[in-house]
Amino acid sequence: MTSKIYKYLFSNTISNGMNFMSRWLVNYGLSRFMSLSDFGIFSFISSLANLLKSIMSFGGQLFLIYKVSKEKELKYYYYLKSAFLSVVIAFSLAAVLFFMNLFDQTIININHFLFAVLLASFMVLIQNTYSFFKGTGLFDKEAKGYIIFLLLVVCLLLCLYFNLLAPILINILGLVLLMHIMLFIFSSFQFYQYYKNDNSNEEIQNVKKNMRAFIKERAPYGFHELQSGLYMNAIIIIMGFLVKDEDLAIYRSIQIIIVPISIFPMIFSQVLLKQLSENIENREYFNQLFRKFLFVSLFTGFILFMIFYFQGDWIVKMFYGNKFIDLDYINELLLIFASTYLFRFVSVNYGVLITARDKQKIRMYATSALIVVTIVSTILLTKSMGIIGAAYANAISYLFLMLVYVIYAEIKLLKR
């Protein structure tokens, strides 16, 4: 059993590593080559696409990993139902935006929203496919896809570095969309190859039927992911209306330095969810497994925080040279972000424990309160303190979520 866990951890490390590296490199590279104004707009659209992806997914990632690993005889049923639901939601969002396009666009640029819907559509379909593979234990499938995506990213950045491509907003948006389309095609080919070689006798029928029962089962996951998307992207989106594009670009540029460490809780949590789901009846082993994962995750997060604490100046200079040398609040911004991800290391593990115990409604209630905390604190602190206030609002949000998860899990799930 232990060797299997290590195998899953290694495969998922490579898988998530390729995913995060490619997406992080896009943002970091663009923060270096694009103007602050264009990168600020790009960051706004990117966050909007991630939020819309959460709406279209409607809990698809955790739901598919959980269901496919637990009910392998129905894996295609859950996958195709998930894809169908995502497409329906995408078309519904596009229809609403086309209707809004008839009105004045001086407050909201509908074109930005429409592009975000299109980009999010491909992002969620890719996510569905690789969540399916993770549920079957084939974590390496995602790694192969994102190796290709990473190569495309490197080609894009080389073109920008050698001035073969103008780093203007419309060029970048078009190429980012094209790269996601290519990854979608490749992931679909991987799924087709798997289905063709699969020896199971499962029949795929009535995908469109019983959608009400399917959505009802999916609802706790969907509302939680929607809520997670809101509190994870709300700050950038709200800042898009409250601060200058240049200030938003500075905020996002410093945040990018911290983003790579978020891969660690993601790796641990996805493997932990699979193992907890398969050993839910063995109470003692279940608790021991969770404690081990929590210790490793928290220890890793603390070490990374100390590195940013003692070497903040050097790290910022390594990434951006003297670009932000005249801004005296950059180190403070970096430490706030580092603290935020330390809170996340803890909350992600407890969140997975709650999911494995099939208590998704608790996560939904917690994040409902969190959304209010995030939106209110972001508006108040950003208006009074600028981007530093927005960073503090981000930290407050993750601290709130961590405390709720820890208190509930320790009292209700681990001591019974």
Contacts in CASP RR format, 6 or more apart in sequence:
PFRMAT RR
TARGET T0000
AUTHOR 0000-0000-0000
METHOD contacts of the structure
MODEL  1
MTSKIYKYLFSNTISNGMNFMSRWLVNYGLSRFMSLSDFGIFSFISSLAN
LLKSIMSFGGQLFLIYKVSKEKELKYYYYLKSAFLSVVIAFSLAAVLFFM
NLFDQTIININHFLFAVLLASFMVLIQNTYSFFKGTGLFDKEAKGYIIFL
LLVVCLLLCLYFNLLAPILINILGLVLLMHIMLFIFSSFQFYQYYKNDNS
NEEIQNVKKNMRAFIKERAPYGFHELQSGLYMNAIIIIMGFLVKDEDLAI
YRSIQIIIVPISIFPMIFSQVLLKQLSENIENREYFNQLFRKFLFVSLFT
GFILFMIFYFQGDWIVKMFYGNKFIDLDYINELLLIFASTYLFRFVSVNY
GVLITARDKQKIRMYATSALIVVTIVSTILLTKSMGIIGAAYANAISYLF
LMLVYVIYAEIKLLKR
5 271 0 8 1.000
5 275 0 8 1.000
8 137 0 8 1.000
8 139 0 8 1.000
8 271 0 8 1.000
8 274 0 8 1.000
8 275 0 8 1.000
9 267 0 8 1.000
9 268 0 8 1.000
9 271 0 8 1.000
11 137 0 8 1.000
11 139 0 8 1.000
11 140 0 8 1.000
11 143 0 8 1.000
12 134 0 8 1.000
12 139 0 8 1.000
12 267 0 8 1.000
12 270 0 8 1.000
12 271 0 8 1.000
13 267 0 8 1.000
14 139 0 8 1.000
14 140 0 8 1.000
14 143 0 8 1.000
15 130 0 8 1.000
15 134 0 8 1.000
15 139 0 8 1.000
15 140 0 8 1.000
15 141 0 8 1.000
15 142 0 8 1.000
15 143 0 8 1.000
15 146 0 8 1.000
16 142 0 8 1.000
16 263 0 8 1.000
16 266 0 8 1.000
16 267 0 8 1.000
16 270 0 8 1.000
17 143 0 8 1.000
17 146 0 8 1.000
17 263 0 8 1.000
17 267 0 8 1.000
18 142 0 8 1.000
18 143 0 8 1.000
18 145 0 8 1.000
18 146 0 8 1.000
18 147 0 8 1.000
18 149 0 8 1.000
18 150 0 8 1.000
19 142 0 8 1.000
19 146 0 8 1.000
20 259 0 8 1.000
20 260 0 8 1.000
20 262 0 8 1.000
20 263 0 8 1.000
20 266 0 8 1.000
21 146 0 8 1.000
21 150 0 8 1.000
21 260 0 8 1.000
22 146 0 8 1.000
22 149 0 8 1.000
22 150 0 8 1.000
22 153 0 8 1.000
24 256 0 8 1.000
24 259 0 8 1.000
24 260 0 8 1.000
25 150 0 8 1.000
25 153 0 8 1.000
25 154 0 8 1.000
25 157 0 8 1.000
26 153 0 8 1.000
26 156 0 8 1.000
26 176 0 8 1.000
27 43 0 8 1.000
27 46 0 8 1.000
27 252 0 8 1.000
27 256 0 8 1.000
27 259 0 8 1.000
28 256 0 8 1.000
28 319 0 8 1.000
29 157 0 8 1.000
29 160 0 8 1.000
30 39 0 8 1.000
30 42 0 8 1.000
30 167 0 8 1.000
30 172 0 8 1.000
31 39 0 8 1.000
31 249 0 8 1.000
31 252 0 8 1.000
31 253 0 8 1.000
31 256 0 8 1.000
31 320 0 8 1.000
32 320 0 8 1.000
33 157 0 8 1.000
33 160 0 8 1.000
33 161 0 8 1.000
33 167 0 8 1.000
34 42 0 8 1.000
34 167 0 8 1.000
34 168 0 8 1.000
34 169 0 8 1.000
34 172 0 8 1.000
35 167 0 8 1.000
36 245 0 8 1.000
36 246 0 8 1.000
36 249 0 8 1.000
36 250 0 8 1.000
37 245 0 8 1.000
37 246 0 8 1.000
37 249 0 8 1.000
38 167 0 8 1.000
38 168 0 8 1.000
38 169 0 8 1.000
38 172 0 8 1.000
38 245 0 8 1.000
39 249 0 8 1.000
39 252 0 8 1.000
39 253 0 8 1.000
40 240 0 8 1.000
40 245 0 8 1.000
40 246 0 8 1.000
40 248 0 8 1.000
40 249 0 8 1.000
40 252 0 8 1.000
41 112 0 8 1.000
41 169 0 8 1.000
41 245 0 8 1.000
42 169 0 8 1.000
42 172 0 8 1.000
42 173 0 8 1.000
43 236 0 8 1.000
43 248 0 8 1.000
43 249 0 8 1.000
43 252 0 8 1.000
44 112 0 8 1.000
44 236 0 8 1.000
44 237 0 8 1.000
44 240 0 8 1.000
44 245 0 8 1.000
44 248 0 8 1.000
45 112 0 8 1.000
45 115 0 8 1.000
45 116 0 8 1.000
45 119 0 8 1.000
45 173 0 8 1.000
47 233 0 8 1.000
47 236 0 8 1.000
47 237 0 8 1.000
48 112 0 8 1.000
48 113 0 8 1.000
48 116 0 8 1.000
48 233 0 8 1.000
48 237 0 8 1.000
49 115 0 8 1.000
49 116 0 8 1.000
49 117 0 8 1.000
49 119 0 8 1.000
49 120 0 8 1.000
49 123 0 8 1.000
50 120 0 8 1.000
50 123 0 8 1.000
50 229 0 8 1.000
50 232 0 8 1.000
50 233 0 8 1.000
51 229 0 8 1.000
51 230 0 8 1.000
51 232 0 8 1.000
51 233 0 8 1.000
51 234 0 8 1.000
51 237 0 8 1.000
52 93 0 8 1.000
52 116 0 8 1.000
52 117 0 8 1.000
52 120 0 8 1.000
53 120 0 8 1.000
53 123 0 8 1.000
53 124 0 8 1.000
53 127 0 8 1.000
54 225 0 8 1.000
54 226 0 8 1.000
54 228 0 8 1.000
54 229 0 8 1.000
54 230 0 8 1.000
54 233 0 8 1.000
55 89 0 8 1.000
55 93 0 8 1.000
55 120 0 8 1.000
55 226 0 8 1.000
56 86 0 8 1.000
56 89 0 8 1.000
56 90 0 8 1.000
56 93 0 8 1.000
56 120 0 8 1.000
56 121 0 8 1.000
56 124 0 8 1.000
57 86 0 8 1.000
57 124 0 8 1.000
57 127 0 8 1.000
57 128 0 8 1.000
57 222 0 8 1.000
57 225 0 8 1.000
58 85 0 8 1.000
58 86 0 8 1.000
58 89 0 8 1.000
58 218 0 8 1.000
58 221 0 8 1.000
58 222 0 8 1.000
58 225 0 8 1.000
58 226 0 8 1.000
59 218 0 8 1.000
59 221 0 8 1.000
59 222 0 8 1.000
59 224 0 8 1.000
59 225 0 8 1.000
59 226 0 8 1.000
60 82 0 8 1.000
60 86 0 8 1.000
60 127 0 8 1.000
60 128 0 8 1.000
60 131 0 8 1.000
60 218 0 8 1.000
60 221 0 8 1.000
60 222 0 8 1.000
60 225 0 8 1.000
61 127 0 8 1.000
61 128 0 8 1.000
61 131 0 8 1.000
61 225 0 8 1.000
62 131 0 8 1.000
62 221 0 8 1.000
62 224 0 8 1.000
62 225 0 8 1.000
62 273 0 8 1.000
62 355 0 8 1.000
63 78 0 8 1.000
63 82 0 8 1.000
63 131 0 8 1.000
63 218 0 8 1.000
63 221 0 8 1.000
63 222 0 8 1.000
64 78 0 8 1.000
64 79 0 8 1.000
64 82 0 8 1.000
64 128 0 8 1.000
64 131 0 8 1.000
64 132 0 8 1.000
64 134 0 8 1.000
64 135 0 8 1.000
65 131 0 8 1.000
65 134 0 8 1.000
65 135 0 8 1.000
65 270 0 8 1.000
65 273 0 8 1.000
65 274 0 8 1.000
66 273 0 8 1.000
66 277 0 8 1.000
66 355 0 8 1.000
67 74 0 8 1.000
67 75 0 8 1.000
67 78 0 8 1.000
68 75 0 8 1.000
68 78 0 8 1.000
68 79 0 8 1.000
68 131 0 8 1.000
68 132 0 8 1.000
68 134 0 8 1.000
68 135 0 8 1.000
68 136 0 8 1.000
69 135 0 8 1.000
69 136 0 8 1.000
69 137 0 8 1.000
69 274 0 8 1.000
69 277 0 8 1.000
69 278 0 8 1.000
70 277 0 8 1.000
70 278 0 8 1.000
71 78 0 8 1.000
72 136 0 8 1.000
72 200 0 8 1.000
73 200 0 8 1.000
73 202 0 8 1.000
74 202 0 8 1.000
75 132 0 8 1.000
75 135 0 8 1.000
75 136 0 8 1.000
75 202 0 8 1.000
76 195 0 8 1.000
76 202 0 8 1.000
76 204 0 8 1.000
77 202 0 8 1.000
77 204 0 8 1.000
77 207 0 8 1.000
79 128 0 8 1.000
79 129 0 8 1.000
79 132 0 8 1.000
80 204 0 8 1.000
80 207 0 8 1.000
81 207 0 8 1.000
81 211 0 8 1.000
81 214 0 8 1.000
82 128 0 8 1.000
82 218 0 8 1.000
83 125 0 8 1.000
83 128 0 8 1.000
84 207 0 8 1.000
84 208 0 8 1.000
84 211 0 8 1.000
85 211 0 8 1.000
85 214 0 8 1.000
85 215 0 8 1.000
85 218 0 8 1.000
86 121 0 8 1.000
86 124 0 8 1.000
86 125 0 8 1.000
86 128 0 8 1.000
87 121 0 8 1.000
87 125 0 8 1.000
90 117 0 8 1.000
90 120 0 8 1.000
90 121 0 8 1.000
90 124 0 8 1.000
93 117 0 8 1.000
94 114 0 8 1.000
94 117 0 8 1.000
94 118 0 8 1.000
97 110 0 8 1.000
97 113 0 8 1.000
97 114 0 8 1.000
97 117 0 8 1.000
98 114 0 8 1.000
100 108 0 8 1.000
100 110 0 8 1.000
101 110 0 8 1.000
101 114 0 8 1.000
105 111 0 8 1.000
115 173 0 8 1.000
115 177 0 8 1.000
118 177 0 8 1.000
119 176 0 8 1.000
119 177 0 8 1.000
119 180 0 8 1.000
122 177 0 8 1.000
122 180 0 8 1.000
122 181 0 8 1.000
122 183 0 8 1.000
122 184 0 8 1.000
123 180 0 8 1.000
125 184 0 8 1.000
125 187 0 8 1.000
126 180 0 8 1.000
126 183 0 8 1.000
126 184 0 8 1.000
126 187 0 8 1.000
129 187 0 8 1.000
129 188 0 8 1.000
129 190 0 8 1.000
129 191 0 8 1.000
130 141 0 8 1.000
130 142 0 8 1.000
130 187 0 8 1.000
132 191 0 8 1.000
133 139 0 8 1.000
133 141 0 8 1.000
133 142 0 8 1.000
133 190 0 8 1.000
133 191 0 8 1.000
133 194 0 8 1.000
134 142 0 8 1.000
134 270 0 8 1.000
134 274 0 8 1.000
135 274 0 8 1.000
137 274 0 8 1.000
138 194 0 8 1.000
141 187 0 8 1.000
141 190 0 8 1.000
141 194 0 8 1.000
144 190 0 8 1.000
145 183 0 8 1.000
145 186 0 8 1.000
145 187 0 8 1.000
145 190 0 8 1.000
146 183 0 8 1.000
148 182 0 8 1.000
148 183 0 8 1.000
148 186 0 8 1.000
149 179 0 8 1.000
149 182 0 8 1.000
149 183 0 8 1.000
152 179 0 8 1.000
152 182 0 8 1.000
153 179 0 8 1.000
156 165 0 8 1.000
156 175 0 8 1.000
156 179 0 8 1.000
158 164 0 8 1.000
159 165 0 8 1.000
160 167 0 8 1.000
165 171 0 8 1.000
165 175 0 8 1.000
220 360 0 8 1.000
220 361 0 8 1.000
220 363 0 8 1.000
220 364 0 8 1.000
221 360 0 8 1.000
223 364 0 8 1.000
224 360 0 8 1.000
224 363 0 8 1.000
224 364 0 8 1.000
224 367 0 8 1.000
227 364 0 8 1.000
227 367 0 8 1.000
227 368 0 8 1.000
227 370 0 8 1.000
227 371 0 8 1.000
228 367 0 8 1.000
230 367 0 8 1.000
230 371 0 8 1.000
230 374 0 8 1.000
231 367 0 8 1.000
231 370 0 8 1.000
231 371 0 8 1.000
231 374 0 8 1.000
231 397 0 8 1.000
231 401 0 8 1.000
234 371 0 8 1.000
234 374 0 8 1.000
234 375 0 8 1.000
234 378 0 8 1.000
235 374 0 8 1.000
235 378 0 8 1.000
235 390 0 8 1.000
235 393 0 8 1.000
235 394 0 8 1.000
235 397 0 8 1.000
236 248 0 8 1.000
236 251 0 8 1.000
236 252 0 8 1.000
238 375 0 8 1.000
238 378 0 8 1.000
238 379 0 8 1.000
238 382 0 8 1.000
238 390 0 8 1.000
239 247 0 8 1.000
239 248 0 8 1.000
239 251 0 8 1.000
239 378 0 8 1.000
239 382 0 8 1.000
239 387 0 8 1.000
239 390 0 8 1.000
240 248 0 8 1.000
242 379 0 8 1.000
242 382 0 8 1.000
242 383 0 8 1.000
242 386 0 8 1.000
243 251 0 8 1.000
243 382 0 8 1.000
243 386 0 8 1.000
243 387 0 8 1.000
243 390 0 8 1.000
247 386 0 8 1.000
247 387 0 8 1.000
248 387 0 8 1.000
250 324 0 8 1.000
250 327 0 8 1.000
250 387 0 8 1.000
251 333 0 8 1.000
251 387 0 8 1.000
251 390 0 8 1.000
251 391 0 8 1.000
253 320 0 8 1.000
253 324 0 8 1.000
254 316 0 8 1.000
254 324 0 8 1.000
254 330 0 8 1.000
254 333 0 8 1.000
254 334 0 8 1.000
254 337 0 8 1.000
255 337 0 8 1.000
256 319 0 8 1.000
257 315 0 8 1.000
257 316 0 8 1.000
257 319 0 8 1.000
257 334 0 8 1.000
257 337 0 8 1.000
258 308 0 8 1.000
258 334 0 8 1.000
258 337 0 8 1.000
258 338 0 8 1.000
258 340 0 8 1.000
258 341 0 8 1.000
261 301 0 8 1.000
261 304 0 8 1.000
261 341 0 8 1.000
262 341 0 8 1.000
262 344 0 8 1.000
264 297 0 8 1.000
264 300 0 8 1.000
264 301 0 8 1.000
264 304 0 8 1.000
264 345 0 8 1.000
265 297 0 8 1.000
265 344 0 8 1.000
265 345 0 8 1.000
265 348 0 8 1.000
265 349 0 8 1.000
266 348 0 8 1.000
268 293 0 8 1.000
268 296 0 8 1.000
268 297 0 8 1.000
268 348 0 8 1.000
268 349 0 8 1.000
269 348 0 8 1.000
269 349 0 8 1.000
269 351 0 8 1.000
269 352 0 8 1.000
272 289 0 8 1.000
272 290 0 8 1.000
272 293 0 8 1.000
272 349 0 8 1.000
272 352 0 8 1.000
272 353 0 8 1.000
272 356 0 8 1.000
273 352 0 8 1.000
273 355 0 8 1.000
273 356 0 8 1.000
275 289 0 8 1.000
276 286 0 8 1.000
276 289 0 8 1.000
276 290 0 8 1.000
276 352 0 8 1.000
276 353 0 8 1.000
276 356 0 8 1.000
277 356 0 8 1.000
279 285 0 8 1.000
279 286 0 8 1.000
279 289 0 8 1.000
280 286 0 8 1.000
280 356 0 8 1.000
280 357 0 8 1.000
287 414 0 8 1.000
290 349 0 8 1.000
290 353 0 8 1.000
290 414 0 8 1.000
293 349 0 8 1.000
294 346 0 8 1.000
294 349 0 8 1.000
294 350 0 8 1.000
297 345 0 8 1.000
297 346 0 8 1.000
297 348 0 8 1.000
297 349 0 8 1.000
298 345 0 8 1.000
298 346 0 8 1.000
300 345 0 8 1.000
301 341 0 8 1.000
301 342 0 8 1.000
301 345 0 8 1.000
302 342 0 8 1.000
304 338 0 8 1.000
304 341 0 8 1.000
304 342 0 8 1.000
305 338 0 8 1.000
305 339 0 8 1.000
305 341 0 8 1.000
305 342 0 8 1.000
307 315 0 8 1.000
308 315 0 8 1.000
308 334 0 8 1.000
308 335 0 8 1.000
308 338 0 8 1.000
309 335 0 8 1.000
309 338 0 8 1.000
312 331 0 8 1.000
312 334 0 8 1.000
312 335 0 8 1.000
313 331 0 8 1.000
315 334 0 8 1.000
316 324 0 8 1.000
316 330 0 8 1.000
316 331 0 8 1.000
316 334 0 8 1.000
317 325 0 8 1.000
324 330 0 8 1.000
329 388 0 8 1.000
332 388 0 8 1.000
333 387 0 8 1.000
333 388 0 8 1.000
333 391 0 8 1.000
336 388 0 8 1.000
336 391 0 8 1.000
336 392 0 8 1.000
336 394 0 8 1.000
336 395 0 8 1.000
337 391 0 8 1.000
337 394 0 8 1.000
337 395 0 8 1.000
339 395 0 8 1.000
340 391 0 8 1.000
340 394 0 8 1.000
340 395 0 8 1.000
340 398 0 8 1.000
341 398 0 8 1.000
343 395 0 8 1.000
343 398 0 8 1.000
343 399 0 8 1.000
343 401 0 8 1.000
343 402 0 8 1.000
344 398 0 8 1.000
344 402 0 8 1.000
346 402 0 8 1.000
346 405 0 8 1.000
346 406 0 8 1.000
347 398 0 8 1.000
347 401 0 8 1.000
347 402 0 8 1.000
347 405 0 8 1.000
347 406 0 8 1.000
350 402 0 8 1.000
350 405 0 8 1.000
350 406 0 8 1.000
350 409 0 8 1.000
351 363 0 8 1.000
351 405 0 8 1.000
351 409 0 8 1.000
353 409 0 8 1.000
353 413 0 8 1.000
353 414 0 8 1.000
354 360 0 8 1.000
354 362 0 8 1.000
354 363 0 8 1.000
354 405 0 8 1.000
354 408 0 8 1.000
354 409 0 8 1.000
354 413 0 8 1.000
355 363 0 8 1.000
357 413 0 8 1.000
359 412 0 8 1.000
359 413 0 8 1.000
362 408 0 8 1.000
363 405 0 8 1.000
366 401 0 8 1.000
366 404 0 8 1.000
366 405 0 8 1.000
366 408 0 8 1.000
367 401 0 8 1.000
369 400 0 8 1.000
369 404 0 8 1.000
370 397 0 8 1.000
370 400 0 8 1.000
370 401 0 8 1.000
370 404 0 8 1.000
373 396 0 8 1.000
373 397 0 8 1.000
373 400 0 8 1.000
374 393 0 8 1.000
374 394 0 8 1.000
374 396 0 8 1.000
374 397 0 8 1.000
377 392 0 8 1.000
377 393 0 8 1.000
377 396 0 8 1.000
377 397 0 8 1.000
378 390 0 8 1.000
378 393 0 8 1.000
378 394 0 8 1.000
380 393 0 8 1.000
381 389 0 8 1.000
381 390 0 8 1.000
381 392 0 8 1.000
381 393 0 8 1.000
382 389 0 8 1.000
382 390 0 8 1.000
382 393 0 8 1.000
385 392 0 8 1.000
END
